[in-house]
Amino acid sequence: MEEQLIVEVEKRPVLYDKSLGTYKNATYREEIWKEVANELKNDDVNTVKKRWRSLRDTFIKMHKSQKQPSGSGGGKKSKWSYYSQMTFLIPYIRACAKKILELPNILIFL
């Protein structure tokens, strides 16, 4: 199921590209999720979305760990089996991290 889920989500950028105008339309995104669930022969859209979030979050963690300097984590880590299939998400992860870095410094006084 995971490999097909990744393929189906990749075909539908509205599910991961926040720069698209349609991304903000929750009703439209929900219809797209229903399409994905239908392609996977799964009646429960929430199960499909939950599985995608899990895959996406694992990919992000693995990607961040790949970027750490050598020597910072001990032995060589084996790659996650879906890592290469999910690399299409990298530009969208960077875009999110870049926006955070561009925020002005804010001082909070307690």
DSSP file (Angstrom, degrees, kcal/mol; ACC not computed):
  #  RESIDUE AA STRUCTURE BP1 BP2  ACC     N-H-->O    O-->H-N    N-H-->O    O-->H-N    TCO  KAPPA ALPHA  PHI   PSI    X-CA   Y-CA   Z-CA
    1    1 A M     >        0   0    0      0, 0.0     4,-2.6     0, 0.0     5,-0.2   0.000 360.0 360.0 360.0 -39.5    0.0    0.0    0.0
    2    2 A E  H  >  +     0   0    0      1,-0.2     4,-2.5     2,-0.2     5,-0.2   0.908 360.0  49.0 -60.2 -45.9    2.8    2.5    0.9
    3    3 A E  H  > S+     0   0    0      1,-0.2     4,-2.0     2,-0.2    -1,-0.2   0.917 114.5  44.9 -63.2 -42.4    4.5    2.5   -2.5
    4    4 A Q  H  > S+     0   0    0      2,-0.2     4,-2.7     1,-0.2    -1,-0.2   0.883 110.8  54.9 -68.5 -36.8    1.2    3.1   -4.3
    5    5 A L  H  X S+     0   0    0     -4,-2.6     4,-2.5     2,-0.2     5,-0.2   0.928 108.1  49.0 -60.3 -45.1    0.2    5.7   -1.8
    6    6 A I  H  X S+     0   0    0     -4,-2.5     4,-2.5     1,-0.2    -1,-0.2   0.920 112.0  48.9 -60.3 -44.8    3.4    7.6   -2.5
    7    7 A V  H  X S+     0   0    0     -4,-2.0     4,-1.5     1,-0.2    -2,-0.2   0.924 112.1  48.3 -61.0 -45.8    2.9    7.4   -6.2
    8    8 A E  H  < S+     0   0    0     -4,-2.7     4,-0.4     1,-0.2    -2,-0.2   0.884 112.8  47.1 -66.2 -38.9   -0.7    8.6   -5.9
    9    9 A V  H >< S+     0   0    0     -4,-2.5     3,-1.8     1,-0.2     6,-0.3   0.915 107.7  56.4 -68.5 -41.8    0.2   11.6   -3.7
   10   10 A E  H 3< S+     0   0    0     -4,-2.5    -1,-0.2     1,-0.3    -2,-0.2   0.848 102.1  57.0 -58.7 -33.6    3.1   12.5   -6.0
   11   11 A K  T 3< S+     0   0    0     -4,-1.5    -1,-0.3     1,-0.2    -2,-0.2   0.653 105.5  56.3 -68.6 -14.9    0.6   12.8   -8.9
   12   12 A R    X   +     0   0    0     -3,-1.8     3,-2.3    -4,-0.4    -1,-0.2  -0.725  61.2 178.0-124.4  80.2   -1.4   15.3   -6.9
   13   13 A P  G >> S+     0   0    0      0, 0.0     4,-3.3     0, 0.0     3,-2.0   0.716  73.2  78.1 -57.0 -22.6    0.8   18.3   -5.9
   14   14 A V  G 34 S+     0   0    0      1,-0.3    15,-0.1     2,-0.2    -5,-0.0   0.729  88.4  60.4 -60.6 -18.7   -2.1   20.0   -4.2
   15   15 A L  G <4 S+     0   0    0     -3,-2.3    -1,-0.3    -6,-0.3     3,-0.1   0.614 124.8  11.7 -84.2 -12.2   -1.6   17.6   -1.3
   16   16 A Y  T <4 S+     0   0    0     -3,-2.0     2,-1.0    -4,-0.2    -2,-0.2   0.516 102.9  88.3-139.9 -12.6    2.0   18.8   -0.5
   17   17 A D    ><  -     0   0    0     -4,-3.3     3,-1.5     1,-0.2     6,-0.2  -0.788  47.5-175.2 -98.8  99.4    2.7   22.0   -2.4
   18   18 A K  T 3  S+     0   0    0     -2,-1.0    -1,-0.2     1,-0.3     6,-0.1   0.614  76.8  70.7 -69.7 -12.2    1.6   24.9   -0.2
   19   19 A S  T 3  S+     0   0    0     -3,-0.1    -1,-0.3     4,-0.1     2,-0.2   0.650  77.2  97.5 -80.1 -13.7    2.4   27.4   -2.8
   20   20 A L  S X  S-     0   0    0     -3,-1.5     3,-1.1    -7,-0.2     4,-0.5  -0.543  76.2-135.1 -75.4 138.8   -0.5   26.3   -5.0
   21   21 A G  G >  S+     0   0    0      1,-0.3     3,-0.9    -2,-0.2     4,-0.2   0.842 105.0  57.2 -61.0 -34.2   -3.7   28.4   -4.6
   22   22 A T  G >  S+     0   0    0      1,-0.2     3,-1.2     2,-0.2     7,-0.3   0.652  87.0  78.6 -74.0 -14.1   -5.8   25.2   -4.4
   23   23 A Y  G <  S+     0   0    0     -3,-1.1    -1,-0.2     1,-0.3    -2,-0.2   0.863  90.3  54.8 -60.5 -34.4   -3.8   24.0   -1.4
   24   24 A K  G <  S+     0   0    0     -3,-0.9     2,-1.2    -4,-0.5    -1,-0.3   0.604  85.4  92.0 -76.5 -11.1   -5.7   26.4    0.8
   25   25 A N    <>  -     0   0    0     -3,-1.2     4,-2.4    -4,-0.2     5,-0.2  -0.716  56.0-174.9 -88.4  96.3   -9.1   25.0   -0.4
   26   26 A A  H  > S+     0   0    0     -2,-1.2     4,-2.3     1,-0.2    -1,-0.2   0.847  81.4  54.5 -62.4 -36.2   -9.7   22.2    2.3
   27   27 A T  H  > S+     0   0    0      2,-0.2     4,-1.8     1,-0.2    -1,-0.2   0.922 110.1  46.4 -64.3 -43.8  -12.8   21.0    0.5
   28   28 A Y  H  > S+     0   0    0      2,-0.2     4,-2.0     1,-0.2    -2,-0.2   0.924 112.0  50.8 -64.0 -44.8  -10.9   20.5   -2.8
   29   29 A R  H  X S+     0   0    0     -4,-2.4     4,-2.5    -7,-0.3    -2,-0.2   0.890 107.3  54.1 -61.1 -38.8   -8.0   18.8   -0.9
   30   30 A E  H  X S+     0   0    0     -4,-2.3     4,-1.9     1,-0.2    -1,-0.2   0.896 107.0  51.2 -62.7 -39.1  -10.5   16.4    0.8
   31   31 A E  H  X S+     0   0    0     -4,-1.8     4,-1.8     2,-0.2    -1,-0.2   0.890 109.5  50.6 -63.1 -39.1  -11.9   15.5   -2.7
   32   32 A I  H  X S+     0   0    0     -4,-2.0     4,-2.3     1,-0.2    -2,-0.2   0.902 107.8  52.5 -66.0 -40.6   -8.4   14.7   -3.8
   33   33 A W  H  X S+     0   0    0     -4,-2.5     4,-2.7     1,-0.2    -1,-0.2   0.879 106.4  54.1 -62.1 -36.5   -7.8   12.6   -0.8
   34   34 A K  H  X S+     0   0    0     -4,-1.9     4,-2.4     2,-0.2    -1,-0.2   0.893 106.9  51.6 -63.5 -39.0  -11.0   10.6   -1.7
   35   35 A E  H  X S+     0   0    0     -4,-1.8     4,-2.5     2,-0.2    -2,-0.2   0.929 110.1  48.9 -60.0 -45.8   -9.5   10.0   -5.1
   36   36 A V  H  X S+     0   0    0     -4,-2.3     4,-1.8     1,-0.2    -2,-0.2   0.941 111.5  48.6 -61.0 -47.9   -6.3    8.7   -3.6
   37   37 A A  H  <>S+     0   0    0     -4,-2.7     5,-3.0     1,-0.2     4,-0.2   0.890 110.8  51.9 -59.7 -39.6   -8.3    6.4   -1.3
   38   38 A N  H ><5S+     0   0    0     -4,-2.4     3,-1.4     1,-0.2    -1,-0.2   0.915 107.7  51.1 -63.7 -43.3  -10.3    5.2   -4.2
   39   39 A E  H 3<5S+     0   0    0     -4,-2.5    -1,-0.2     1,-0.3    -2,-0.2   0.840 111.5  48.6 -62.0 -32.2   -7.2    4.4   -6.2
   40   40 A L  T 3<5S-     0   0    0     -4,-1.8    -1,-0.3    -5,-0.2    -2,-0.2   0.432 113.1-121.0 -87.2   1.1   -5.9    2.4   -3.2
   41   41 A K  T < 5 +     0   0    0     -3,-1.4     2,-0.5    -4,-0.2    -3,-0.2   0.896  68.9 136.7  58.7  41.7   -9.2    0.6   -2.9
   42   42 A N      < -     0   0    0     -5,-3.0    -1,-0.2    -6,-0.1    -2,-0.2  -0.982  43.5-164.5-122.9 123.8   -9.6    1.9    0.6
   43   43 A D  S    S+     0   0    0     -2,-0.5     2,-1.0     1,-0.1    -1,-0.1   0.700  73.1  80.2 -78.9 -19.6  -12.9    3.3    1.8
   44   44 A D     >  -     0   0    0      1,-0.2     4,-1.6    -7,-0.1     3,-0.4  -0.758  54.1-177.5 -97.9  99.5  -11.4    5.1    4.9
   45   45 A V  H  > S+     0   0    0     -2,-1.0     4,-2.6     1,-0.2     5,-0.2   0.870  83.0  58.3 -61.0 -38.8   -9.9    8.4    3.8
   46   46 A N  H  > S+     0   0    0      1,-0.2     4,-2.4     2,-0.2    -1,-0.2   0.863 103.6  51.9 -63.7 -35.3   -8.7    9.1    7.3
   47   47 A T  H  > S+     0   0    0     -3,-0.4     4,-2.3     2,-0.2    -1,-0.2   0.913 110.8  48.1 -64.3 -42.4   -6.7    5.9    7.4
   48   48 A V  H  X S+     0   0    0     -4,-1.6     4,-2.3     2,-0.2    -2,-0.2   0.924 113.1  47.2 -64.2 -45.2   -5.0    6.9    4.1
   49   49 A K  H  X S+     0   0    0     -4,-2.6     4,-2.5     1,-0.2    -2,-0.2   0.899 111.8  50.8 -64.2 -40.5   -4.3   10.4    5.3
   50   50 A K  H  X S+     0   0    0     -4,-2.4     4,-2.0    -5,-0.2    -1,-0.2   0.906 110.3  49.1 -64.0 -41.7   -2.9    9.1    8.6
   51   51 A R  H  X S+     0   0    0     -4,-2.3     4,-2.4     2,-0.2    -1,-0.2   0.897 110.8  50.8 -65.1 -39.8   -0.6    6.7    6.7
   52   52 A W  H  X S+     0   0    0     -4,-2.3     4,-3.3     2,-0.2     5,-0.2   0.931 108.4  51.5 -63.2 -45.2    0.6    9.5    4.4
   53   53 A R  H  X S+     0   0    0     -4,-2.5     4,-2.8     1,-0.2     5,-0.2   0.902 110.3  49.8 -58.8 -40.6    1.4   11.7    7.4
   54   54 A S  H  X S+     0   0    0     -4,-2.0     4,-2.2     2,-0.2    -1,-0.2   0.929 113.1  45.4 -63.5 -46.1    3.4    8.9    9.0
   55   55 A L  H  X S+     0   0    0     -4,-2.4     4,-2.5     2,-0.2    -2,-0.2   0.933 114.8  48.4 -61.7 -46.5    5.3    8.3    5.7
   56   56 A R  H  X S+     0   0    0     -4,-3.3     4,-2.5     1,-0.2    -2,-0.2   0.923 112.1  48.1 -61.2 -46.5    5.9   12.1    5.2
   57   57 A D  H  X S+     0   0    0     -4,-2.8     4,-2.2    -5,-0.2    -1,-0.2   0.892 112.2  49.2 -64.1 -40.2    7.1   12.6    8.8
   58   58 A T  H  X S+     0   0    0     -4,-2.2     4,-2.6    -5,-0.2    -1,-0.2   0.911 110.5  51.3 -64.3 -41.7    9.5    9.6    8.6
   59   59 A F  H  X S+     0   0    0     -4,-2.5     4,-2.9     2,-0.2    -2,-0.2   0.930 109.1  50.2 -60.5 -45.3   10.9   10.9    5.3
   60   60 A I  H  X S+     0   0    0     -4,-2.5     4,-2.5     1,-0.2    -1,-0.2   0.919 111.6  48.0 -60.9 -44.4   11.5   14.4    6.8
   61   61 A K  H  X S+     0   0    0     -4,-2.2     4,-2.1     1,-0.2    -1,-0.2   0.922 113.7  47.2 -61.9 -44.3   13.3   12.9    9.8
   62   62 A M  H  X S+     0   0    0     -4,-2.6     4,-1.7     2,-0.2    -2,-0.2   0.897 111.6  51.2 -64.8 -39.7   15.4   10.6    7.6
   63   63 A H  H  X S+     0   0    0     -4,-2.9     4,-1.1     1,-0.2    -2,-0.2   0.920 110.4  48.4 -64.5 -43.7   16.2   13.6    5.3
   64   64 A K  H  < S+     0   0    0     -4,-2.5     4,-0.5     1,-0.2     3,-0.4   0.891 110.2  51.8 -63.5 -38.9   17.3   15.7    8.2
   65   65 A S  H >< S+     0   0    0     -4,-2.1     3,-0.7     1,-0.2    -1,-0.2   0.815 105.0  56.7 -68.9 -28.5   19.5   12.9    9.5
   66   66 A Q  H 3< S+     0   0    0     -4,-1.7    -1,-0.2     1,-0.2    -2,-0.2   0.795 104.0  54.4 -68.5 -28.0   21.2   12.6    6.1
   67   67 A K  T 3< S+     0   0    0     -4,-1.1    -1,-0.2    -3,-0.4    -2,-0.2   0.565  82.3 109.0 -85.8  -9.1   22.2   16.2    6.2
   68   68 A Q  S <  S-     0   0    0     -3,-0.7     3,-0.1    -4,-0.5     5,-0.1  -0.389  80.9 -98.4 -69.0 145.6   24.0   16.0    9.6
   69   69 A P    >   -     0   0    0      0, 0.0     3,-1.6     0, 0.0     4,-0.2  -0.254  47.5 -91.6 -62.5 150.5   27.8   16.3    9.4
   70   70 A S  T 3  S+     0   0    0      1,-0.2    -3,-0.0     2,-0.1     0, 0.0  -0.300 112.2  31.2 -62.5 146.7   29.7   13.1    9.4
   71   71 A G  T 3  S+     0   0    0      3,-0.3    -1,-0.2    -3,-0.1     3,-0.1   0.353  91.8 100.3  88.3  -6.5   30.8   12.0   12.9
   72   72 A S  S <  S+     0   0    0     -3,-1.6    -2,-0.1     1,-0.2    -1,-0.0   0.612  89.4  29.0 -88.9 -10.4   27.7   13.5   14.5
   73   73 A G  S    S-     0   0    0      1,-0.4     2,-0.4    -4,-0.2    -1,-0.2   0.270  98.3-121.4-135.5  16.0   25.7   10.4   14.9
   74   74 A G  S    S+     0   0    0     -3,-0.1    -1,-0.4     3,-0.0    -3,-0.3  -0.655  74.0  22.4  84.9-133.1   28.0    7.4   15.3
   75   75 A G  S    S-     0   0    0     -2,-0.4     2,-0.2     1,-0.2    -4,-0.0  -0.080  94.1 -79.2 -71.5 169.4   27.8    4.6   12.7
   76   76 A K        -     0   0    0      1,-0.1     2,-0.3     0, 0.0    -1,-0.2  -0.500  46.0-137.0 -70.6 132.5   26.4    4.7    9.2
   77   77 A K        -     0   0    0     -2,-0.2     2,-0.2    -3,-0.1    -1,-0.1  -0.705  15.0-121.6 -91.7 140.9   22.6    4.6    9.1
   78   78 A S        -     0   0    0     -2,-0.3     2,-0.1     1,-0.1     3,-0.1  -0.558  34.4-105.6 -78.6 147.2   20.8    2.4    6.6
   79   79 A K        -     0   0    0     -2,-0.2     2,-0.1     1,-0.1    -1,-0.1  -0.441  33.0-108.4 -73.3 144.5   18.4    4.3    4.3
   80   80 A W    >   -     0   0    0     -2,-0.1     3,-1.6     1,-0.1     4,-0.4  -0.458  29.9-118.3 -68.6 143.3   14.7    3.9    4.8
   81   81 A S  T 3  S+     0   0    0      1,-0.3     4,-0.2     2,-0.1    -1,-0.1   0.724 111.2  42.1 -63.5 -23.5   13.1    1.8    2.1
   82   82 A Y  T 3> S+     0   0    0      1,-0.1     4,-1.3     2,-0.1    -1,-0.3   0.402  85.2 101.0-101.7   2.8   10.9    4.6    0.8
   83   83 A Y  T X4 S+     0   0    0     -3,-1.6     3,-0.9     1,-0.2     4,-0.3   0.933  83.2  43.7 -55.6 -54.2   13.4    7.4    1.0
   84   84 A S  G >4 S+     0   0    0     -4,-0.4     3,-0.9     1,-0.3    -1,-0.2   0.844 111.5  55.1 -64.6 -32.2   14.4    7.5   -2.7
   85   85 A Q  G 34 S+     0   0    0      1,-0.2     3,-0.4    -4,-0.2    -1,-0.3   0.761 110.2  47.0 -70.3 -23.6   10.7    7.3   -3.8
   86   86 A M  G X< S+     0   0    0     -4,-1.3     3,-2.1    -3,-0.9    -1,-0.2   0.314  75.0 106.4-102.9   8.4    9.8   10.3   -1.7
   87   87 A T  G X   +     0   0    0     -3,-0.9     3,-1.7    -4,-0.3    -1,-0.2   0.679  61.4  81.0 -63.4 -15.2   12.6   12.6   -2.7
   88   88 A F  G 3  S+     0   0    0     -3,-0.4    -1,-0.3     1,-0.3     4,-0.3   0.727  85.8  61.9 -60.8 -18.6   10.1   14.6   -4.7
   89   89 A L  G X> S+     0   0    0     -3,-2.1     4,-1.7     1,-0.2     3,-1.1   0.644  76.6  91.8 -80.2 -15.4    9.2   16.3   -1.4
   90   90 A I  H <> S+     0   0    0     -3,-1.7     4,-2.5     1,-0.3     3,-0.4   0.875  82.4  51.7 -53.5 -46.8   12.6   17.8   -0.8
   91   91 A P  H 3> S+     0   0    0      0, 0.0     4,-1.7     0, 0.0    -1,-0.3   0.825 111.4  49.4 -60.9 -27.1   11.9   21.2   -2.5
   92   92 A Y  H <> S+     0   0    0     -3,-1.1     4,-1.3    -4,-0.3    -2,-0.2   0.775 109.4  50.5 -83.5 -26.8    8.8   21.5   -0.3
   93   93 A I  H  X S+     0   0    0     -4,-1.7     4,-2.4    -3,-0.4     5,-0.2   0.924 112.2  47.5 -71.1 -46.3   10.7   20.7    2.8
   94   94 A R  H  X S+     0   0    0     -4,-2.5     4,-3.1     1,-0.2     5,-0.2   0.893 108.0  55.4 -62.2 -40.5   13.4   23.2    2.0
   95   95 A A  H  X S+     0   0    0     -4,-1.7     4,-1.9    -5,-0.3    -1,-0.2   0.902 109.8  46.9 -60.2 -40.3   10.8   25.9    1.2
   96   96 A C  H  X S+     0   0    0     -4,-1.3     4,-1.6     2,-0.2    -2,-0.2   0.936 114.3  46.0 -67.4 -46.7    9.2   25.4    4.6
   97   97 A A  H  X S+     0   0    0     -4,-2.4     4,-2.1     1,-0.2    -2,-0.2   0.879 110.6  54.3 -64.4 -37.9   12.6   25.6    6.4
   98   98 A K  H  X S+     0   0    0     -4,-3.1     4,-1.6     1,-0.2    -1,-0.2   0.899 105.3  53.0 -64.2 -40.7   13.7   28.6    4.4
   99   99 A K  H  < S+     0   0    0     -4,-1.9     4,-0.4    -5,-0.2    -1,-0.2   0.896 108.5  50.5 -61.5 -39.5   10.5   30.5    5.4
  100  100 A I  H >< S+     0   0    0     -4,-1.6     3,-1.1     1,-0.2    -1,-0.2   0.912 109.6  50.4 -64.5 -41.8   11.3   29.8    9.1
  101  101 A L  H 3< S+     0   0    0     -4,-2.1    -1,-0.2     1,-0.2    -2,-0.2   0.792 105.7  57.4 -67.0 -27.1   14.9   31.1    8.6
  102  102 A E  T 3< S+     0   0    0     -4,-1.6    -1,-0.2    -5,-0.2    -2,-0.2   0.524  79.4 112.0 -83.6  -4.8   13.6   34.3    7.0
  103  103 A L  S <  S-     0   0    0     -3,-1.1     3,-0.1    -4,-0.4    -3,-0.0  -0.434  76.8-107.8 -66.9 141.8   11.4   35.2    9.9
  104  104 A P        -     0   0    0      0, 0.0     2,-0.3     0, 0.0    -1,-0.1  -0.319  39.0 -95.0 -67.6 154.0   12.7   38.3   11.7
  105  105 A N        -     0   0    0     -3,-0.1     2,-0.5     1,-0.0    -3,-0.0  -0.522  43.6-164.6 -70.0 132.7   14.3   37.9   15.1
  106  106 A I        -     0   0    0     -2,-0.3     2,-0.4    -3,-0.1    -3,-0.0  -0.980   8.8-147.6-124.5 129.4   11.8   38.5   17.9
  107  107 A L        -     0   0    0     -2,-0.5     2,-0.5     2,-0.0    -2,-0.0  -0.809  10.2-160.4 -95.8 134.2   12.7   39.1   21.5
  108  108 A I        -     0   0    0     -2,-0.4     2,-0.5     2,-0.0    -2,-0.0  -0.964   1.8-160.5-117.0 124.0   10.3   37.8   24.1
  109  109 A F              0   0    0     -2,-0.5    -2,-0.0     1,-0.1     0, 0.0  -0.884 360.0 360.0-104.6 129.5   10.4   39.2   27.6
  110  110 A L              0   0    0     -2,-0.5    -1,-0.1     0, 0.0    -2,-0.0   0.407 360.0 360.0-103.0 360.0    8.9   37.3   30.4
